[in-house]
Amino acid sequence: MLYNVVEIQEILPHRYPFLLVDRITELTVGEHIEAYKNVSISEPVFQGHFPGHPIYPGVMIIEGMAQAGGVLAFKSMDGVTKEDIENKVVYFMSIDKAKFRAPVTPGDKLVYKINVIKNKGAIWQLDAKAYVDDKVVAQAELKAMIVDK
């Protein structure tokens, strides 16, 4: 374990119910991150998506991958300090080639694997995949930018 949820909250501004990363398990600065979220029936989204047939929304999977990518971007900044992180935020710029391959349901461990395609200054282009039991359930190319708050 590299970062638990308390340490992730020191990096990302997201909080319950919209913090979608429980733990970071691998991180190679400037290259790759692996993280996961445990999907639980007690999450508020399941009240309406869908009663009696709970499916974790694809947009939440994309957002979780983006949050993991945000941790990777912040931790890859040269000489980043806690103060730097507090004064900056990662903005989504685009989502391309999004595909949803299988439903995610309560009880699943959703594993995010994010690889850097390109980084130029504050802009990050990422290849993102989400897995359940080593099977790809979603994928996308994400582009984000680190900006001052």
C-alpha positions in Angstrom: 0.0 0.0 0.0 1.4 3.4 -1.0 -1.5 5.7 0.0 -4.6 5.0 2.1 -7.8 7.0 1.9 -6.6 9.6 4.5 -3.4 10.2 2.5 -5.4 10.4 -0.8 -7.5 13.1 0.8 -4.3 15.2 1.4 -3.8 15.1 -2.4 -7.3 15.3 -3.9 -10.0 17.8 -2.9 -12.8 15.2 -3.3 -14.8 14.1 -0.3 -17.6 11.6 0.4 -19.7 10.8 -1.5 -17.5 11.8 -4.5 -14.1 10.5 -3.5 -13.9 7.4 -5.7 -10.4 6.1 -4.8 -9.9 4.0 -1.7 -6.3 3.1 -2.0 -3.2 3.6 -4.2 -1.3 0.4 -4.6 1.4 1.3 -7.2 2.8 4.6 -8.4 5.7 5.2 -10.8 6.3 8.9 -11.0 5.5 10.3 -14.5 4.5 6.8 -15.8 1.8 4.7 -14.1 -0.6 4.4 -11.2 -2.7 1.6 -9.9 -5.5 2.2 -7.4 -8.8 0.7 -6.4 -12.3 1.4 -5.1 -14.4 -1.1 -3.2 -17.9 -0.8 -4.6 -20.5 -1.2 -1.8 -24.3 -1.4 -1.9 -24.4 1.3 0.8 -23.2 4.0 -1.7 -25.9 6.7 -2.3 -25.8 6.2 -6.1 -27.5 2.8 -5.8 -30.7 4.4 -4.4 -31.5 5.4 -8.0 -29.2 3.4 -10.3 -31.1 1.1 -10.3 -33.5 0.0 -7.5 -33.6 -3.8 -7.4 -30.8 -4.0 -10.1 -27.8 -2.1 -8.8 -25.3 -1.1 -11.5 -22.3 1.3 -10.7 -22.6 4.1 -13.2 -20.0 4.3 -16.0 -19.5 8.0 -15.4 -18.5 7.2 -11.8 -15.9 4.7 -13.2 -14.5 7.4 -15.5 -14.4 9.9 -12.6 -12.6 7.3 -10.4 -10.0 6.8 -13.2 -9.6 10.5 -13.5 -9.1 10.9 -9.7 -6.4 8.2 -9.8 -4.8 10.1 -12.7 -5.0 13.3 -10.7 -2.9 11.7 -7.9 -0.4 10.5 -10.5 -0.2 14.0 -12.0 0.3 15.7 -8.6 2.9 13.2 -7.4 4.8 13.5 -10.7 5.3 17.3 -10.4 8.9 18.2 -9.7 9.5 19.3 -6.1 5.8 19.3 -5.2 5.0 20.3 -1.7 1.8 19.9 0.4 1.2 23.7 -0.1 1.5 23.3 -3.9 -1.1 20.6 -3.8 -3.5 22.7 -1.6 -3.3 25.6 -4.1 -3.9 23.5 -7.3 -6.6 21.4 -8.8 -6.8 19.0 -11.7 -9.4 19.9 -14.4 -10.7 17.4 -16.9 -10.2 18.6 -20.5 -11.5 15.7 -22.5 -12.6 12.1 -22.4 -12.0 10.1 -25.6 -12.5 6.5 -26.8 -14.6 5.7 -23.7 -16.0 2.1 -23.7 -17.9 0.2 -21.1 -17.4 -3.5 -21.4 -19.2 -5.1 -18.4 -21.4 -3.9 -15.6 -19.9 -3.2 -12.2 -22.0 -4.2 -9.2 -21.9 -4.0 -5.4 -19.2 -6.2 -4.0 -16.8 -5.6 -6.9 -13.3 -4.4 -6.3 -12.8 -1.8 -9.1 -9.1 -1.6 -10.0 -7.9 1.5 -11.9 -4.7 1.2 -14.0 -3.6 4.5 -15.5 -0.6 5.0 -17.8 0.8 8.3 -19.1 0.5 8.7 -22.9 2.0 12.2 -22.9 2.8 15.0 -20.5 3.6 18.5 -21.5 3.9 21.0 -18.7 0.6 21.1 -16.8 -1.3 18.9 -19.4 -1.5 15.2 -19.0 -2.9 12.7 -21.5 -3.7 9.3 -19.9 -4.6 5.8 -21.0 -7.1 4.6 -18.3 -8.5 1.2 -17.8 -10.8 -0.2 -15.0 -10.8 -3.9 -14.1 -12.9 -6.3 -12.0 -11.3 -9.7 -11.4 -8.6 -8.9 -14.1 -11.3 -8.3 -16.7 -11.5 -4.8 -18.4 -14.9 -3.3 -17.5 -14.2 0.3 -18.8 -11.5 2.2 -20.6 -10.9 5.7 -21.9 -8.3 8.3 -22.9 -8.3 11.2 -20.5 -6.8 14.6 -20.8 -6.4 16.8 -17.8 -4.6 20.0 -16.7 -3.2 21.1 -13.3 -4.3 24.7 -12.6 -4.2 27.1 -9.7 -7.3 27.2 -7.6 
